[in-house]
């Protein structure tokens, strides 16, 4: 299914993210965790279509045009609906919005699918209203919705500090291939994973900041082998304990020429880094035979987060 764009409708593709590094440095005064991470967009995407009615005021989903997995919340609690409401409140405007979504990024997977959808909604609205909010204002609004939303709005390769919302772009021209794997029947809540981590780790250490700095240096220089040595995720100790099969999948990827393999975000998705697409395909064949209960994707690094979809000719 493909969305058809018209004067009253705009569509956007929303890319997933990986955390190539993820260090937990402590607790901030507001109770959130302080993190240091190297974000990377990948070309696994959701597609979002917003249809506008200048005379309306309701916001909801068009189920006839939407395609999403079981459990997707087609109601007022959805992060997309919340993002639209916040934007309209910010510019003091009322308008009807019909939402359609084609969702390929798995939910509660450590890939920022919800955050990317929220970023896509903000981007479409700001485009429709002829950039009423500046880039800085739109980013500030994104921060109110979620820590990963600002990154998903801009995408590419970025360092995320504080809660992940303080961003620094990483310039490079290096393409990277990834094999992603997620157990079909497992989803993880980020707050619950943070709680599990805190129960195991009472002392925080600022030293991991150097890991992200070194990883950024390696990526900027196009040294993927060195980058792979520096990838890591502080959540792995507790998430791999809860789901030992994730570590087995990482090991299988490394046995099949992955330069490294790690958890992304709070999981349960794990990723392997490969020299090229063919190497990732070979590893996928091995993994699929041994772990049939895992969903898998081969992705490439991307230099953007959300982008408008062009009208069909």
N, C-alpha and C positions, 0 to 999 in steps of 0.2 A: 504494500500500500504506500502511495506517495501523497503528500499534501499538495494541494493546489493553492497557490498564493494569488490573492486578488487585492484590489484597493483597500478593502476593509479587513483583510487577513494578512498576518505576517507569520512566517515560520522560522524557526531557529534550530540548529543542531547543537547539542550540548555534550561536550566531551567529558569522559571520566578522568580521574586523576590517580596517580600512584604516589606513595611516599617512599622515595628512594632512601632517605634517612628519616628517622623519627626518634628524637631524644626528648624525654620528659625531665624537665629541669627543676620543677618545684611546684608550689601552689601560689597562685597570685592572690592579692588582697581580696578580690571579689569571689574567691573560692574556686575559680577555674584553674586548670593546669597550665603551667608555662611550658611551651614546647619549642623545639627548634627542628625544622624539617626542610628537606629538599623536595618540593613538589614537582611532578612531571605530568603533563597532559598526555593522554593516549587516545587513539582514534577509535575507541569504543564509545558509541553515542546513543543518546536519546534524541528524539525529534519532537518539537513542541510547536503547536499551531494555536495562535490566539486570533479569534474573530471578534471584532468590535462592533458595538451597537451604541451609537451616540445618544439614542433616546432611551436606552435601558439603564439598569443599575444593578442587575444580578450578575453574580460570578459563579460559574459552575462548569462541569465537564460535559462534553458531547460524547456520550458513550458509544454512539454509532461509528465515530471516527477514531476512537481510541483503541490502543492495543497495549495492555500491560499485564504483568503476571498476577496470579492470585495473591490477594492480600494488599494490593495497591489501594490506598485510601482515596476513593472518588468522593470526597466530602469536604466540608468546610475546614477540616483540620489539616488538609494537605498543605505542604510547604509552598506549593505553587500558588494556591489561593491566598495564603498568608502574604506572600511576596507581592501579589497584585494589589491586595488591600493596602499594604504599607506604602506602595508607590503612589496609589491614587490619593491616599491621605496626605502624603508629602506634597503633592502638587495641588491639593484641594480641588479634586475633580471627581465627578461621578460619571461612570460609563458602564455599559453592559459588556461582559467579557465571557465568551464561550471558549473553553479549553479542550484541545484534543492532544493526545500524547501517544507516541509510539516508543515504548520503553524497552531498550536492550541492555542498559546498565543494570545489573542486579541490585536488589534492595538490601540494605543493611549488610554491605559486603566490604566496606573499607575503600570504596571507589568513588565516594562523594556523588552518587547518582542523584540524591535528593537536592544536594547543594547545587549541582550543575543545573538541574531543572529550575531551581529558584533563580539562579543567575540568568538563565535563558529568559525567564519571564520578565525580569527587570530590564534586560537588554531590549526585548521586543517592545515593551511599553515605552521605554525612553526613545526608541526609534520612531514609534508611532506618534508620539507627542513631540517630535522634532527636537529631541535632545534638550528637553526642558531642564533636566538635571545635568550638571557638568560631570565629567569623569570622576572628579573627587567626591561630588555629592552622591553619585550613584554608588561608588565604593563604600562611602560611609553608611548608606542605607543597607548595602549588602552585609556589612559587619553586624547590623542589628538582627539579621535573620540567622546567621550562622558563621562560625569561624572559617569554614572552607569556602563560603560563598564568594568572598572577594577574589580568591585565587581562581575559582571556576569561571568567574566573569572575565578575567584577563587571560589566564592559561599560559601555556608554554612551559618554561622551566623557571621556577622562582623559589627563593628561600622564604619560608614562613616562620615568623617569630612571635613571641608573646603567646596568644592563643592560636596562632597560625595566620592571623589576619594582617600582621605587619609584613609587607611583601617587598622583596628586592629581586628584580629581574636578573636572571643569569643568561648572559649572552653566549651563544655557541652555535655551531653549524653541524652538529653531530647527530646523525640519525641512529636510533636504537630500536631493536626489535625485542618484544616481550612475549612470553607465554604466560597467560593468566589462568589460574585454576581455582574454582570455588566449589566446595561440596554442595550438591543440589539442595540438601535438606537442612543446611545450617545457615543461620543468620545471626549476627551479633550486634547488640546495642552498644554504642560507644560509651555512654555513661556507665553501663554495667562493667565493661572491660576496664575502664579507668578505676572503678571501685575494686575490682579484682586485683589490679596492679597495685593499688595503694595498700591493700591488705598484705601484700608480699614485700613491699618496698617502702620502708618508713623514712629512709634517708635519701635525699636527692643530691645529685652531683652536677656541678656546672661543667665538668670536663668534657662531656659529649659534644658541647658546642664546637669543639675543634674538629670533630668528625664531619659535621656538616660543612664547615669551612673548607676542609681538605677535599671533600666530595665535589664541592662547587669548583674548586681549582682544577680538579681532574676533568670535570665535564667541560669547563671553559676551554681547556687545552685539547679536547677531543680524545682524552685517554680513557677509553671505556674499560680497559682491564683494571686500571687503578681505581676508577669509579666503583667498579664491582666489588673491590676489596673493602671499600668504605661504606657500602650500603648496609643498612641494619635497621632494626625496629625494637625499641624497648618493650613493646607489648608482647614480643614473641615468648618470653619466659612464661607468662601466665596463659596466653592463648594456646600455645603448643601443649601446655599441660592439660588444658581443657579439651583440646582436640588434637591428639597425637598424630592423627593421619595427615595433618597439615605439614608437619616436619618431614614425614615420610615422602610426601609429594615434592617438597623442596629438595630432599636428597636425591629423588629420582631425576629431577631436572638437572641437578649438578652432575649426576652419573651420565647424563646424556648431553654433555657439553655446554650446559648453562654456565656462564661466567660466575654467576651467583644466583641465589634464590632466597626470597624473604617474604615476610608478611607485609601487606599494604595497610596503612592506617590501623584501625582496630580489628581488621579482618572481617570474615575469615578468608578473603581472597589472598592467595600468594602469587608471586610473579617470579619468573626467571628472566635473566638478561642473556641475549644471544647475539652472536656476531652477525647473523643474517637470517632471512626468512626461512631458508631451507633448513638450517640447523634447528630452528624453532619447530618446524613441521616434523622433523625426525623425533624430537623430544615429545611432541604431542602424540605421535603414534604409540610410543612406549607408555606414556602416562595413561592414555585412553584404554590400553589393554589391561593395565594393572589397577586403575582406579576408575571404574566405569560410573561410579556415583558422583563424579565431579563434572561440572560444566567448565568448558575451556574456551579460550579465545587467543588468537595470535594478533597482537597489536603493534603499531609503530608509534614512536614518540611523535608528538604534535607541537606546533608552535603557537597554538591558540586554545582558548577555552570554548566560548560560544561564538556562533557566526550565523548571519542570516542565510536562509536557503533561497536560492534563486527561483523565480517563477518558471513553470514548465513552458517550453516553447509550443 
